[in-house]
Amino acid sequence: MTQPSQATERTIVKVVIAGGFGVGKTTAISAISDITPLRTEEVITEQSAATDSLHGVEQKSTTTVAFDFGRVGWDVPDPIELYLFGTPGQPRFWNFWHDLTEGAFGAVVLADTRRLESSFHAADFFEQLGLPFVIAINRFPGTARRTLPEIREAFDVDVGVPLMFCDARAPESVASVLLALVQHAVQTRSPNPSLLDA
């Protein structure tokens, strides 16, 4: 009689998703997560609107005040489970980023072409930490097109930092960004990349 095979244990990887206020971090985690995401969203009040600029996101009614958390797992090519931590985007919450980034394998900087500058701090933050990151440009409907070379120049990041467009509402698009990050982080950490050895 054949013994049932045991499920292969997944490697757990912590990923931080950061960027400016309203760029789509909560949306991206909600789109890809295998579980109901943990959210710490609060309604934007008149007092917070005076502190947090709503320029370019005037229709936004809620904001993340601590972090978002989601989880997604894949079995191909290697069994892996990503723990996704979304940062708050407003400058007054940036002091949380150090705690959220502790133990992270890599990061995604999410950006909006209407307000690229709102995500510059995230790229600078991960660059200074030496944490591998990718930049994903969330394509909001009706926004002006900008080329990847233009965006790379605006962020002033090394040519080795992966840069791509995405749709934070689409699970397959978010998955492509996360896979690109894992591949980039593995290659950055080892000349002979293997996730299980990272």
URURQUI-V501531 format. One record per backbone hydrogen bond with DSSP energy under -1.0 kcal/mol. NH is the residue of the N-H (numbers start at 1). CO is the residue of the C=O. E is the energy in kcal/mol with one decimal. If there is no record, write none. Layout:
{{NH/CO/E} {NH/CO/E}}
This chain:
{{11/79/-2.2} {13/81/-2.9} {15/83/-3.0} {16/106/-1.9} {17/85/-3.0} {18/108/-2.9} {23/20/-1.4} {28/24/-2.5} {29/25/-2.1} {30/26/-2.3} {31/27/-2.1} {32/28/-1.5} {33/29/-2.1} {34/71/-4.2} {38/69/-2.6} {42/63/-2.5} {44/61/-3.0} {49/45/-2.4} {50/46/-1.2} {52/48/-3.6} {57/54/-2.3} {60/57/-2.0} {63/42/-2.4} {65/40/-2.7} {68/86/-1.8} {69/38/-2.4} {70/84/-1.9} {72/82/-2.0} {74/80/-2.7} {80/74/-3.0} {81/11/-3.2} {82/72/-3.4} {83/13/-3.1} {84/70/-2.9} {85/15/-2.7} {86/68/-2.3} {87/17/-2.4} {93/90/-2.3} {94/91/-1.6} {96/93/-2.0} {97/94/-1.6} {100/96/-2.3} {101/97/-2.0} {104/101/-2.4} {105/14/-3.1} {107/132/-1.9} {108/16/-2.9} {109/134/-3.1} {110/18/-3.3} {111/136/-2.3} {115/112/-1.7} {118/115/-1.8} {119/116/-2.2} {123/119/-1.6} {124/120/-2.5} {125/121/-2.7} {126/122/-2.2} {127/123/-2.2} {128/124/-2.5} {129/125/-1.7} {130/126/-1.2} {131/126/-2.0} {134/107/-1.8} {135/162/-2.6} {136/109/-2.8} {137/164/-3.0} {138/111/-2.9} {139/166/-3.0} {140/138/-1.2} {143/140/-1.5} {151/147/-2.2} {152/148/-2.9} {153/149/-2.2} {154/150/-2.0} {155/151/-2.3} {156/152/-1.8} {157/152/-1.0} {161/158/-1.9} {164/135/-2.2} {166/137/-2.6} {170/167/-2.0} {174/170/-2.3} {175/171/-2.6} {176/172/-1.7} {177/173/-1.6} {178/174/-2.4} {179/175/-2.6} {180/176/-2.1} {181/177/-2.2} {182/178/-2.5} {183/179/-2.4} {184/180/-2.3} {185/181/-3.2} {186/182/-2.4} {187/183/-2.3} {188/184/-2.3} {189/185/-1.9} {190/186/-1.6} {197/194/-1.5} {198/195/-1.1}}
